[in-house]
Amino acid sequence: MSDFRADFLARFRWIGGHADVLGLFGDGPFLAAAGAALAEPFAGDGFTKVAAVEARGFVLGTAVALAAGVGFVPIRKAGAVHPGPKASRRVQQPDWRGNRPELSLQRAALTEADRVLLVDDWAERGSQALTARALVETCGASYVGLSLLVDQLPGEVRERLLPVAAVVSHDELPPSA
């Protein structure tokens, strides 16, 4: 992970005050390395599925699932087409944009035998991650942990989501221009 960490920090940039994480995914080898780096801390935990909230989470979640050779479970936001019976829950605390979206996943995507790793690019407040974990557990699956590119979680939220692994903490990023 240390090689990927150094590469991530070298490529990271701010554009107009916003982190350009999504722009990094256009490089295929970088995206594959990101998937492997996010899977690695949980390699011995026997996860059988990767779940992630749309939209950037879908990109990284799929990369992690491919790196680990397991399935991917999309967690959608309200209004998205998601056929069949669903588990749904509204985010309790506002996300980084101040929104409280309703999240849902297909109930048939998870079983009691599944062990689920949550993946995302960045967690600032953790409200979506907490809701995603609750949805996974509502479907009877087991939560394995949360793997992130950037961890900006408040301490009390991180405690509720343990184990949490991240490539970097927010404090390690270069300052916004």
Salt bridges, closest charged atoms under 4 A:
ASP7 OD1 - ARG11 NE 2.86
ASP20 OD2 - ARG13 NH2 3.04
ASP27 OD2 - ARG11 NH1 2.98
GLU54 OE2 - ARG76 NE 3.00
ASP114 OD2 - LYS49 NZ 3.24
ASP121 OD2 - ARG56 NE 2.88
GLU137 OE2 - ARG133 NE 2.96
ASP151 OD2 - ARG158 NE 2.94
ASP171 OD1 - HIS170 ND1 3.95
GLU172 OE2 - ARG5 NH2 1.99
